[in-house]
Amino acid sequence: MANSNQYLAELALYRNDPELARVIEEYALQGDRNAQYALGLIYAEGRGVQYNPVESYAWLTAAILQGDQDAVLLRSMVAEILSDDAIEEAEERAGILMMHEDGFAIQH
């Protein structure tokens, strides 16, 4: 990928691409807010990964904390289907993502 702005364009082309999801996750873990937004979208729709609104909310929160205002709307949409407990879990997950020495960590 030439730059992070291509994530969403490539997602439009590949509806279910686990390899693309993995590459985007690598960029997201490095702190790329565009990749974090894209990963939030991927989990919200189950594109190349198992559908997971909690993980989606967590990645969108990470993007928001990095200054991505576009993630606010998508996160609000994801929040509508989550219970209060699930939102709390997602917020804890976002905190874990932000605590890694490089800025992000993933614990599956």
C-alpha positions as CSV (number, residue, x, y, z in Angstrom):
1,M,0.0,0.0,0.0
2,A,1.4,3.3,-1.0
3,N,-0.2,5.3,1.7
4,S,-2.8,4.9,4.4
5,N,-5.5,6.8,2.5
6,Q,-5.8,3.8,0.2
7,Y,-7.2,1.5,2.9
8,L,-10.8,2.5,2.3
9,A,-10.4,2.5,-1.5
10,E,-9.0,-1.0,-1.3
11,L,-11.8,-2.1,1.0
12,A,-14.3,-1.1,-1.6
13,L,-12.7,-3.4,-4.0
14,Y,-12.2,-6.4,-1.7
15,R,-15.3,-7.3,0.3
16,N,-13.8,-10.3,2.0
17,D,-10.0,-10.4,2.0
18,P,-8.4,-11.8,5.1
19,E,-4.9,-10.9,3.8
20,L,-5.9,-7.3,3.3
21,A,-7.4,-7.2,6.8
22,R,-4.1,-8.6,8.2
23,V,-2.1,-5.9,6.4
24,I,-4.4,-3.1,7.6
25,E,-4.1,-4.5,11.1
26,E,-0.3,-4.2,10.9
27,Y,-0.6,-0.5,10.0
28,A,-3.3,0.0,12.7
29,L,-1.0,-1.5,15.3
30,Q,1.7,1.0,14.3
31,G,-0.6,3.8,15.1
32,D,-1.9,4.8,11.7
33,R,-5.3,6.3,12.4
34,N,-6.6,5.7,8.9
35,A,-5.8,2.0,9.3
36,Q,-7.5,2.0,12.7
37,Y,-10.7,3.5,11.1
38,A,-10.5,0.9,8.3
39,L,-10.0,-1.9,10.8
40,G,-13.0,-0.6,12.7
41,L,-15.0,-0.8,9.5
42,I,-13.7,-4.3,8.7
43,Y,-14.8,-5.6,12.1
44,A,-18.2,-3.8,11.9
45,E,-18.9,-5.6,8.6
46,G,-16.9,-8.8,8.9
47,R,-14.7,-8.2,5.9
48,G,-12.0,-10.8,6.0
49,V,-12.4,-11.2,9.7
50,Q,-15.2,-12.5,11.9
51,Y,-17.9,-9.9,12.6
52,N,-17.0,-8.3,15.9
53,P,-18.7,-5.0,16.9
54,V,-16.8,-4.8,20.2
55,E,-13.5,-5.0,18.3
56,S,-14.8,-2.5,15.8
57,Y,-15.8,-0.1,18.6
58,A,-12.3,-0.5,20.1
59,W,-10.4,0.3,16.9
60,L,-12.7,3.2,16.1
61,T,-12.0,4.6,19.6
62,A,-8.3,4.3,19.0
63,A,-8.7,6.2,15.7
64,I,-10.7,8.9,17.5
65,L,-8.0,9.2,20.2
66,Q,-5.6,9.7,17.3
67,G,-7.7,12.6,16.0
68,D,-9.9,10.9,13.3
69,Q,-13.2,12.7,13.5
70,D,-14.7,10.5,10.8
71,A,-14.6,7.6,13.2
72,V,-17.0,9.3,15.5
73,L,-20.0,8.7,13.3
74,L,-19.2,5.1,12.6
75,R,-18.5,4.4,16.2
76,S,-21.9,5.9,17.1
77,M,-23.6,3.5,14.7
78,V,-21.7,0.5,16.1
79,A,-22.6,1.6,19.7
80,E,-26.3,1.4,18.8
81,I,-26.1,-2.4,18.7
82,L,-23.9,-2.8,21.8
83,S,-25.0,-3.3,25.4
84,D,-23.5,-1.0,28.0
85,D,-21.3,-3.9,29.1
86,A,-20.1,-4.5,25.6
87,I,-19.2,-0.8,25.2
88,E,-17.3,-1.0,28.5
89,E,-15.4,-4.0,27.2
90,A,-14.6,-2.2,24.0
91,E,-13.4,0.8,25.8
92,E,-11.1,-1.4,27.9
93,R,-9.9,-3.0,24.7
94,A,-9.1,0.4,23.2
95,G,-7.1,1.2,26.4
96,I,-5.1,-2.0,25.9
97,L,-4.5,-1.1,22.3
98,M,-3.2,2.3,23.3
99,M,-0.9,1.1,26.1
100,H,1.7,-0.9,24.0
101,E,5.2,0.6,24.0
102,D,4.8,1.3,20.3
103,G,1.4,2.8,20.9
104,F,-0.7,-0.3,20.2
105,A,-0.8,-4.0,21.1
106,I,-3.2,-6.7,20.1
107,Q,-4.3,-9.5,22.5
108,H,-6.6,-12.1,20.9
